[in-house]
Amino acid sequence: MDGRKIILLVGALVIAAITAFMARTLMVGTPAPVADAAPTANGPAPIRGVEVLVATKALPVGTILGPESIKFVPWPEELVEGAYYRKADTDLKSLQGTVVRFAVPAGQPITQGGLVKPGDRGFLAAALGAGMRAVTVPVSAQSAVAGFVFPGDRVDLLLTQTVAGGGDGPPLKASETVLRNLRVLATDQKTDKQTDESGNTVVTTYSTVTVEATPRIAEKIAVAQTLGSLSLSLRSIADNNGELEEAIAAGEVSVPEGNDPKAEKAMLARVAARPVEGRSTFSTGADVSRFQRSTVPGKASDRSMAVSGGTYPGAAPKGEGPVVKVSRGNAVTVVPVGGKN
C-alpha cells in the first residue's frame, strides 16, 4: 500500500471519530441547570412581604371576632390591597368584639369594610343570623355565672318559679331548663371582652344579657320573665357533639348524602348555631330537700257515694269529715260518715 492510500485512510478515521463525538453530544444534551437556592430544613422559604390580618378559620356572617379568630401573616407585597388590615397600622385589641359583615374563608385577608365595630350603626343587626332576633334578659351576678359569660359564648336559660296550687302545705318550688344553646351577643350593651393592660380578661358583673333567638323563642323568653327568675348556664363547646347525635336520631337534622366534607361541615355549623327549644329538664324542691314537695298542691277532691239508686257528689263542710247525701223523694239529707240517719 502506497503512502497516499495510508493518508486517505487515516483522514477517514479521524473524520469518523469527530462525527461520532458530535452525534453523541447532540443526543445527550446539555446538563440541567442547578437551582441557586436550596430548600430550608423546615420547608419552603418564608414569603417576603407585608403582614396583613387573615382569618384563622372560616368566619360566617355575624361572627363576633375573638383573639383565636384572626392573626397577622406575611402576604406578597404585590397582592396587598389598600383595604387590608396591615400590622403596622392596626391595633389588634381594637378589633376584638367586632362583627363579620361578609363571610371570610379560612386563611383569607380581612378587609376593613367587612367588619362592623361596636357602636357603629347596624352593629347588632349585623351580628344576628338570618331570621334571628335579639332579646335582652335581666340577670344578676349569681344568675349570670358571676360575670364569666362573654359575647360569643353559648348558654342555656333556666327558669325558677314557685307554684302555689290550691291545697294546704308549702307551694311547689321548681327549676327547669327551658332553652338551650343561645348565643350571647352582648352583656350590659358591651359586645367584647374587657382586658387590662397585660391583656388579661377583666371579669365584671352586669345586669342584662342580650341573646340571639328565633321569633318563637323570643316570645318564650318574654313570657318566662313574667313567670319567675331567669338564670344562665354556660355551655361547654363539647356539648354540640352529643346534641348532634340526638338531633339526627330525632330527625331534626338531615344528614347529607355521600362523603362530601363541605356538606358535613356545613351541617355541623348549622347544628352548632341553632338555639334549641323543647326537651326541657326540670328539678323540684323534693329533688333537693326531703322537706319539700315534688308535685303541685292539689285542691280537696269532691267525694261521692251511690245512695238510694243515685250518685250525689258532695264536699265536707270546712272543718268536718266526709259526708253522704241521701235523697228521699225531693228531700236531700247530709249524713256524716259514721253518723246515724
C-alpha positions in Angstrom: 0.0 0.0 0.0 1.4 3.3 -1.0 1.7 6.4 1.2 -1.2 8.2 -0.5 -3.7 5.5 0.4 -2.5 5.4 4.0 -3.0 9.2 4.4 -6.6 8.9 3.0 -7.4 6.0 5.4 -6.1 7.9 8.4 -8.1 11.1 7.4 -11.3 9.0 7.0 -10.8 7.5 10.5 -10.3 11.0 12.0 -13.4 12.3 10.3 -15.5 9.3 11.5 -14.3 9.8 15.1 -15.2 13.5 15.0 -18.7 12.8 13.6 -19.4 10.1 16.3 -18.3 12.5 19.1 -20.6 15.3 17.7 -23.6 12.9 17.4 -23.2 11.7 20.9 -23.1 15.3 22.2 -26.3 16.2 20.4 -28.1 13.1 21.8 -27.1 13.5 25.4 -27.8 17.3 25.5 -26.6 19.8 28.0 -26.9 19.2 31.7 -29.9 20.8 33.6 -29.1 24.0 35.4 -28.6 23.7 39.2 -31.0 25.8 41.4 -29.3 28.6 43.2 -31.5 28.4 46.4 -31.8 25.2 48.4 -34.9 24.4 50.4 -34.7 25.1 54.1 -34.9 22.3 56.7 -38.4 23.4 57.8 -40.0 23.7 54.4 -40.2 26.4 51.7 -38.6 29.7 52.2 -40.9 32.2 54.0 -42.8 34.8 52.0 -41.2 38.2 52.0 -44.0 40.8 52.1 -46.3 42.9 54.3 -48.0 41.3 57.3 -51.8 41.5 56.9 -54.7 40.3 59.0 -56.2 37.0 58.0 -58.9 34.6 59.3 -57.6 31.6 61.2 -60.8 29.8 60.5 -63.9 30.2 58.3 -65.9 33.3 59.6 -69.6 33.2 58.7 -71.7 36.4 58.6 -72.4 37.6 62.1 -69.3 36.1 63.8 -68.0 38.0 66.8 -64.3 38.2 66.4 -62.1 36.9 69.3 -58.3 36.5 69.7 -58.5 33.0 68.3 -60.2 34.1 65.1 -57.6 36.3 63.5 -53.8 36.7 63.2 -51.2 38.6 61.1 -49.3 36.6 58.4 -46.9 37.8 55.6 -48.6 38.5 52.3 -46.9 39.1 48.9 -46.5 42.8 48.6 -47.8 43.0 45.0 -51.1 41.3 46.2 -51.7 43.6 49.1 -54.9 45.7 48.7 -55.5 49.1 50.3 -58.5 47.7 52.3 -56.4 45.1 54.1 -55.5 45.5 57.8 -51.7 45.9 57.9 -49.9 45.1 61.1 -48.0 48.4 61.2 -51.3 50.3 61.2 -53.6 48.1 63.1 -54.3 47.7 66.9 -55.4 44.0 67.2 -57.2 44.7 70.5 -59.4 47.3 68.9 -60.8 44.6 66.6 -61.9 42.3 69.4 -65.6 42.1 69.6 -66.2 43.4 66.0 -68.7 41.5 63.9 -68.1 40.0 60.4 -70.4 41.6 57.8 -69.3 39.4 54.9 -68.2 35.8 55.1 -64.4 35.3 55.1 -62.9 31.9 54.2 -60.1 30.5 56.4 -56.7 31.9 55.5 -58.0 34.9 53.5 -57.3 38.5 54.4 -60.0 40.5 56.2 -61.0 43.8 54.7 -61.9 47.0 56.6 -65.3 47.1 55.0 -66.1 43.5 56.1 -66.2 44.3 59.8 -68.7 46.3 61.9 -67.3 47.8 65.2 -69.3 48.1 68.4 -71.1 51.4 68.5 -71.5 51.6 64.7 -75.0 51.9 63.3 -76.4 48.5 62.5 -73.8 46.6 64.6 -76.3 44.4 66.4 -78.3 43.8 63.2 -75.1 42.6 61.6 -74.4 40.2 64.4 -77.7 38.5 64.0 -78.1 35.5 61.7 -80.8 35.3 59.1 -84.2 35.2 60.6 -82.9 35.7 64.2 -83.9 38.3 66.8 -82.0 39.9 69.7 -83.6 39.6 73.1 -82.4 41.1 76.4 -82.7 39.1 79.6 -82.4 40.6 83.1 -79.9 38.7 85.3 -78.0 39.1 88.5 -74.3 38.4 89.4 -75.3 35.0 90.8 -77.6 34.0 87.9 -75.0 35.1 85.2 -72.2 32.8 86.3 -70.6 35.5 88.3 -69.7 37.5 85.1 -67.9 34.7 83.3 -70.3 34.8 80.4 -68.9 36.9 77.5 -70.2 37.8 74.0 -69.9 34.8 71.7 -70.4 32.2 74.4 -73.3 29.7 74.3 -75.7 29.5 77.3 -78.8 27.6 78.5 -81.7 29.5 80.0 -83.1 28.3 83.3 -86.5 29.4 84.8 -87.0 29.1 88.6 -90.6 29.6 89.8 -92.9 28.9 92.7 -96.2 27.1 92.0 -98.8 27.7 94.7 -101.5 25.2 93.7 -104.8 25.0 95.6 -104.2 22.8 98.6 -102.6 23.1 102.0 -98.9 23.0 102.7 -95.9 24.8 101.1 -96.0 25.7 97.4 -94.0 23.7 94.8 -90.6 25.1 94.0 -89.2 24.1 90.6 -86.5 25.0 88.2 -86.3 23.9 84.6 -84.0 24.4 81.6 -86.4 25.9 79.1 -84.0 26.9 76.3 -80.6 25.7 75.1 -77.6 26.8 73.1 -78.4 30.6 73.0 -75.6 32.7 71.6 -74.7 35.7 73.7 -74.5 38.9 71.7 -73.8 41.5 74.4 -73.6 42.0 78.2 -74.8 45.3 79.5 -74.5 46.8 75.9 -70.9 45.6 75.7 -70.1 43.4 72.8 -66.4 42.5 73.6 -64.3 41.2 76.4 -62.7 43.8 78.6 -59.0 43.4 79.1 -56.4 45.1 81.2 -53.0 46.5 80.2 -51.5 43.0 80.3 -54.1 41.5 78.0 -55.9 39.6 80.8 -59.6 39.3 80.7 -61.4 41.5 83.2 -64.4 39.8 84.8 -67.2 42.3 85.7 -70.8 41.8 86.8 -73.7 43.0 84.7 -77.5 43.2 84.9 -78.6 42.3 81.4 -77.6 39.8 78.7 -78.6 40.1 75.1 -79.0 36.7 73.3 -79.8 35.6 69.8 -83.1 33.7 69.3 -85.7 32.8 66.8 -89.0 34.8 66.8 -90.8 31.9 68.7 -88.0 31.6 71.2 -88.1 35.3 71.7 -91.8 35.0 72.7 -91.0 32.3 75.2 -88.3 34.4 76.8 -90.7 37.3 77.2 -93.3 35.0 78.9 -90.6 33.3 81.1 -89.6 36.7 82.5 -93.1 37.0 84.0 -93.2 33.5 85.5 -90.2 33.6 87.7 -86.5 34.4 87.8 -84.1 33.6 85.0 -80.6 32.2 85.2 -77.8 31.5 82.7 -75.9 28.2 82.5 -72.6 28.4 80.5 -72.3 25.6 77.9 -69.2 23.6 77.0 -68.0 23.6 73.4 -68.1 19.8 73.5 -71.8 19.7 74.1 -72.6 20.1 70.4 -71.4 16.6 69.5 -73.9 14.9 71.8 -76.8 17.1 70.8 -75.9 16.5 67.1 -76.5 12.7 67.6 -79.8 13.4 69.4 -80.9 15.7 66.6 -80.1 13.2 63.9 -81.9 10.4 65.8 -85.0 12.6 66.2 -85.0 13.6 62.6 -84.4 17.3 63.3 -81.3 17.4 61.2 -80.9 16.0 57.7 -77.6 14.2 57.1 -76.1 15.0 53.6 -75.8 12.0 51.3 -72.4 10.9 50.2 -69.0 11.8 51.7 -68.8 15.4 50.9 -66.7 17.1 53.6 -68.0 20.6 52.8 -71.7 19.4 53.2 -70.9 17.7 56.5 -69.0 20.8 57.8 -72.0 23.0 56.9 -74.3 20.6 58.7 -72.2 20.8 61.9 -72.1 24.6 61.6 -75.9 24.7 61.4 -76.4 22.5 64.4 -73.8 24.4 66.5 -75.5 27.7 65.7 -79.2 26.9 66.3 -80.9 27.6 69.6 -82.9 24.6 70.9 -86.4 24.7 72.5 -88.3 21.8 74.0 -86.8 18.7 75.6 -86.6 20.7 78.8 -85.4 19.1 82.0 -86.5 20.1 85.5 -85.9 19.7 89.2 -88.4 20.2 92.1 -87.8 21.0 95.7 -88.1 17.3 96.6 -85.1 16.6 94.5 -83.0 18.9 96.8 -84.7 18.5 100.2 -86.9 15.8 101.7 -88.9 18.5 103.3 -90.1 20.0 100.0 -92.9 18.9 97.7 -92.5 17.0 94.4 -95.9 17.9 93.0 -98.2 20.9 92.8 -100.6 21.0 95.8 -104.0 20.0 94.6 -107.5 21.0 95.7 -109.5 18.9 98.1 -111.3 16.4 95.8 -115.1 16.0 96.0 -116.2 12.7 97.3 -119.2 10.8 96.0 -121.2 7.7 97.0 -124.1 5.9 95.5 -127.1 6.0 97.7 -130.8 5.1 97.0 -130.1 4.4 93.4 -128.2 7.6 92.6 -124.8 9.2 92.9 -124.6 12.5 94.6 -121.2 14.3 94.9 -120.6 16.3 98.0 -117.8 18.0 99.8 -117.5 18.1 103.5 -118.1 21.4 105.2 -115.0 23.2 106.4 -113.6 21.5 109.5 -115.8 18.4 109.1 -115.2 14.9 107.8 -116.6 13.2 104.7 -120.4 13.1 104.3 -123.0 11.3 102.3 -126.0 13.0 100.6 -129.2 10.8 100.9 -132.1 11.6 98.7 -135.7 10.6 99.7 -138.0 12.0 97.1 -137.4 15.7 96.9 -135.6 15.8 100.3 -131.9 15.6 100.5 -130.2 14.8 103.8 -126.5 15.2 104.5 -125.2 12.4 106.8 -121.7 12.4 108.1 -119.8 9.2 107.5 -120.1 7.1 110.7 -123.1 9.1 111.9 -126.8 8.0 112.2 -129.7 8.8 109.9 
